[in-house]
Amino acid sequence: MSQYSMIVQWSEEDGLFLVTIPEFSDRVIMPCTHGKTREEAIRHGEEVIEMYLESWEAEGESIPEPRLLKIA
């Protein structure tokens, strides 16, 4: 599993769980994927993270750093 952040939110309008990846927000239209269940949305989110990282690496583009939680 990657170290990237993933926000999963229910959308009443869509009737789906929507996934946003904060580290990718300046490069990818958000939300970037969805699922009928929270588990499905998370699985799709992990697939999207992997897909974008592989694509950016293959194209020689910079890869955003994961945001890590620091507890004081």
N, CA and C atoms as a LAMMPS dump frame, in Angstrom:
ITEM: TIMESTEP
0
ITEM: NUMBER OF ATOMS
216
ITEM: BOX BOUNDS ff ff ff
-5.0000000000000000e+02 5.0000000000000000e+02
-5.0000000000000000e+02 5.0000000000000000e+02
-5.0000000000000000e+02 5.0000000000000000e+02
ITEM: ATOMS id mol type element x y z
1 1 1 N 0.847 -1.181 0
2 1 2 C 0 0 0
3 1 3 C 0.891 1.242 0
4 2 1 N 0.491 2.249 -0.731
5 2 2 C 1.288 3.471 -0.836
6 2 3 C 1.144 4.334 0.41
7 3 1 N 1.992 5.332 0.497
8 3 2 C 1.96 6.264 1.631
9 3 3 C 1.193 7.541 1.288
10 4 1 N 0.515 7.555 0.164
11 4 2 C -0.223 8.74 -0.246
12 4 3 C -1.555 8.838 0.501
13 5 1 N -1.996 10.067 0.72
14 5 2 C -3.263 10.323 1.403
15 5 3 C -4.427 10.031 0.463
16 6 1 N -5.529 9.608 1.064
17 6 2 C -6.731 9.355 0.293
18 6 3 C -7.923 9.798 1.148
19 7 1 N -8.739 10.68 0.587
20 7 2 C -9.945 11.128 1.284
21 7 3 C -11.132 10.46 0.604
22 8 1 N -11.932 9.751 1.392
23 8 2 C -13.116 9.065 0.875
24 8 3 C -14.34 9.737 1.493
25 9 1 N -15.217 10.255 0.633
26 9 2 C -16.404 10.967 1.105
27 9 3 C -17.639 10.46 0.376
28 10 1 N -18.746 10.347 1.115
29 10 2 C -20.012 9.948 0.516
30 10 3 C -20.612 11.122 -0.235
31 11 1 N -21.098 10.877 -1.438
32 11 2 C -21.806 11.882 -2.232
33 11 3 C -23.253 11.453 -2.358
34 12 1 N -24.132 12.158 -1.663
35 12 2 C -25.561 11.866 -1.741
36 12 3 C -26.062 12.063 -3.173
37 13 1 N -25.564 13.106 -3.824
38 13 2 C -25.98 13.419 -5.197
39 13 3 C -25.643 12.288 -6.167
40 14 1 N -24.435 11.715 -6.02
41 14 2 C -24.001 10.652 -6.918
42 14 3 C -24.38 9.261 -6.427
43 15 1 N -24.646 9.141 -5.125
44 15 2 C -24.92 7.831 -4.548
45 15 3 C -23.695 6.945 -4.545
46 16 1 N -22.517 7.578 -4.409
47 16 2 C -21.231 6.872 -4.461
48 16 3 C -20.272 7.455 -3.432
49 17 1 N -19.246 6.679 -3.1
50 17 2 C -18.129 7.186 -2.315
51 17 3 C -17.113 7.757 -3.304
52 18 1 N -16.746 9.023 -3.127
53 18 2 C -15.8 9.696 -4.021
54 18 3 C -14.43 9.75 -3.365
55 19 1 N -13.387 9.592 -4.174
56 19 2 C -12.014 9.557 -3.671
57 19 3 C -11.225 10.749 -4.198
58 20 1 N -10.571 11.43 -3.272
59 20 2 C -9.665 12.529 -3.59
60 20 3 C -8.283 12.163 -3.065
61 21 1 N -7.253 12.463 -3.841
62 21 2 C -5.875 12.227 -3.421
63 21 3 C -5.209 13.597 -3.325
64 22 1 N -5.067 14.139 -2.11
65 22 2 C -4.587 15.509 -1.935
66 22 3 C -3.241 15.799 -2.622
67 23 1 N -2.322 14.868 -2.596
68 23 2 C -1.008 15.104 -3.194
69 23 3 C -1.075 15.266 -4.712
70 24 1 N -2.138 14.79 -5.334
71 24 2 C -2.263 14.851 -6.79
72 24 3 C -3.175 15.992 -7.248
73 25 1 N -3.696 16.787 -6.319
74 25 2 C -4.738 17.762 -6.649
75 25 3 C -4.311 18.83 -7.654
76 26 1 N -3.005 19.122 -7.744
77 26 2 C -2.569 20.127 -8.715
78 26 3 C -2.324 19.539 -10.104
79 27 1 N -2.46 18.21 -10.245
80 27 2 C -2.205 17.558 -11.526
81 27 3 C -3.397 16.789 -12.082
82 28 1 N -4.329 16.412 -11.206
83 28 2 C -5.42 15.516 -11.582
84 28 3 C -6.743 16.147 -11.159
85 29 1 N -7.753 16.046 -12.006
86 29 2 C -9.083 16.55 -11.652
87 29 3 C -9.629 15.695 -10.512
88 30 1 N -10.12 16.356 -9.483
89 30 2 C -10.637 15.65 -8.311
90 30 3 C -12.139 15.763 -8.244
91 31 1 N -12.862 14.82 -7.696
92 31 2 C -12.35 13.539 -7.229
93 31 3 C -11.859 12.695 -8.399
94 32 1 N -10.924 11.814 -8.106
95 32 2 C -10.278 11.074 -9.191
96 32 3 C -10.88 9.695 -9.439
97 33 1 N -11.657 9.176 -8.496
98 33 2 C -12.322 7.894 -8.707
99 33 3 C -13.463 7.765 -7.709
100 34 1 N -14.119 6.622 -7.725
101 34 2 C -15.285 6.421 -6.858
102 34 3 C -15.544 4.937 -6.665
103 35 1 N -16.527 4.628 -5.838
104 35 2 C -16.95 3.248 -5.637
105 35 3 C -18.33 3.197 -5.024
106 36 1 N -19.007 2.087 -5.224
107 36 2 C -20.341 1.904 -4.647
108 36 3 C -20.256 1.663 -3.141
109 37 1 N -19.129 1.096 -2.697
110 37 2 C -18.879 0.889 -1.27
111 37 3 C -17.576 1.596 -0.915
112 38 1 N -17.371 1.829 0.385
113 38 2 C -16.124 2.449 0.84
114 38 3 C -14.926 1.581 0.431
115 39 1 N -15.063 0.278 0.584
116 39 2 C -13.975 -0.64 0.245
117 39 3 C -13.636 -0.574 -1.239
118 40 1 N -14.67 -0.531 -2.08
119 40 2 C -14.449 -0.44 -3.519
120 40 3 C -13.776 0.891 -3.868
121 41 1 N -14.215 1.976 -3.244
122 41 2 C -13.622 3.288 -3.501
123 41 3 C -12.146 3.301 -3.111
124 42 1 N -11.815 2.714 -1.968
125 42 2 C -10.413 2.654 -1.529
126 42 3 C -9.588 1.834 -2.506
127 43 1 N -10.112 0.698 -2.926
128 43 2 C -9.391 -0.146 -3.89
129 43 3 C -9.148 0.625 -5.191
130 44 1 N -10.171 1.332 -5.67
131 44 2 C -10.005 2.128 -6.894
132 44 3 C -9.001 3.253 -6.673
133 45 1 N -9.024 3.869 -5.495
134 45 2 C -8.06 4.919 -5.181
135 45 3 C -6.629 4.41 -5.227
136 46 1 N -6.401 3.23 -4.666
137 46 2 C -5.056 2.646 -4.697
138 46 3 C -4.621 2.341 -6.126
139 47 1 N -5.558 1.88 -6.955
140 47 2 C -5.246 1.613 -8.364
141 47 3 C -4.888 2.9 -9.095
142 48 1 N -5.617 3.978 -8.814
143 48 2 C -5.35 5.268 -9.463
144 48 3 C -3.976 5.792 -9.046
145 49 1 N -3.646 5.692 -7.77
146 49 2 C -2.331 6.136 -7.301
147 49 3 C -1.241 5.385 -8.054
148 50 1 N -1.345 4.071 -8.125
149 50 2 C -0.348 3.262 -8.818
150 50 3 C -0.252 3.635 -10.295
151 51 1 N -1.409 3.827 -10.931
152 51 2 C -1.441 4.167 -12.358
153 51 3 C -0.727 5.498 -12.63
154 52 1 N -1.063 6.523 -11.838
155 52 2 C -0.427 7.822 -12.056
156 52 3 C 1.07 7.781 -11.76
157 53 1 N 1.473 7.116 -10.696
158 53 2 C 2.905 7.043 -10.371
159 53 3 C 3.677 6.359 -11.483
160 54 1 N 3.155 5.255 -11.994
161 54 2 C 3.82 4.545 -13.098
162 54 3 C 3.885 5.419 -14.344
163 55 1 N 2.8 6.128 -14.636
164 55 2 C 2.75 6.989 -15.819
165 55 3 C 3.757 8.131 -15.71
166 56 1 N 3.755 8.815 -14.564
167 56 2 C 4.681 9.936 -14.39
168 56 3 C 6.125 9.474 -14.428
169 57 1 N 6.406 8.308 -13.852
170 57 2 C 7.776 7.787 -13.876
171 57 3 C 8.196 7.462 -15.31
172 58 1 N 7.319 6.817 -16.067
173 58 2 C 7.621 6.465 -17.457
174 58 3 C 7.84 7.697 -18.327
175 59 1 N 7.119 8.788 -18.007
176 59 2 C 7.233 10.017 -18.789
177 59 3 C 8.338 10.932 -18.277
178 60 1 N 9.034 10.505 -17.217
179 60 2 C 10.12 11.306 -16.66
180 60 3 C 9.658 12.533 -15.9
181 61 1 N 8.395 12.549 -15.494
182 61 2 C 7.874 13.689 -14.739
183 61 3 C 8.181 13.538 -13.258
184 62 1 N 8.194 14.669 -12.557
185 62 2 C 8.418 14.617 -11.119
186 62 3 C 7.221 13.95 -10.444
187 63 1 N 7.508 13.276 -9.351
188 63 2 C 6.476 12.562 -8.612
189 63 3 C 6.258 13.287 -7.29
190 64 1 N 5.005 13.629 -6.988
191 64 2 C 4.734 14.337 -5.724
192 64 3 C 5.125 13.477 -4.518
193 65 1 N 5.622 14.127 -3.497
194 65 2 C 5.97 13.437 -2.259
195 65 3 C 4.702 13.161 -1.461
196 66 1 N 4.626 12.008 -0.807
197 66 2 C 3.487 11.75 0.074
198 66 3 C 3.498 12.725 1.246
199 67 1 N 2.312 13.117 1.694
200 67 2 C 2.211 13.945 2.887
201 67 3 C 2.173 13.021 4.084
202 68 1 N 3.129 13.179 4.974
203 68 2 C 3.224 12.298 6.124
204 68 3 C 2.729 13.01 7.371
205 69 1 N 1.968 12.312 8.17
206 69 2 C 1.439 12.848 9.419
207 69 3 C 2.559 12.889 10.442
208 70 1 N 2.755 14.053 11.029
209 70 2 C 3.772 14.224 12.082
210 70 3 C 3.061 14.55 13.37
211 71 1 N 3.228 13.69 14.336
212 71 2 C 2.615 13.894 15.632
213 71 3 C 3.667 14.464 16.572
214 72 1 N 3.334 15.621 17.165
215 72 2 C 4.298 16.31 18.021
216 72 3 C 4.437 15.626 19.359
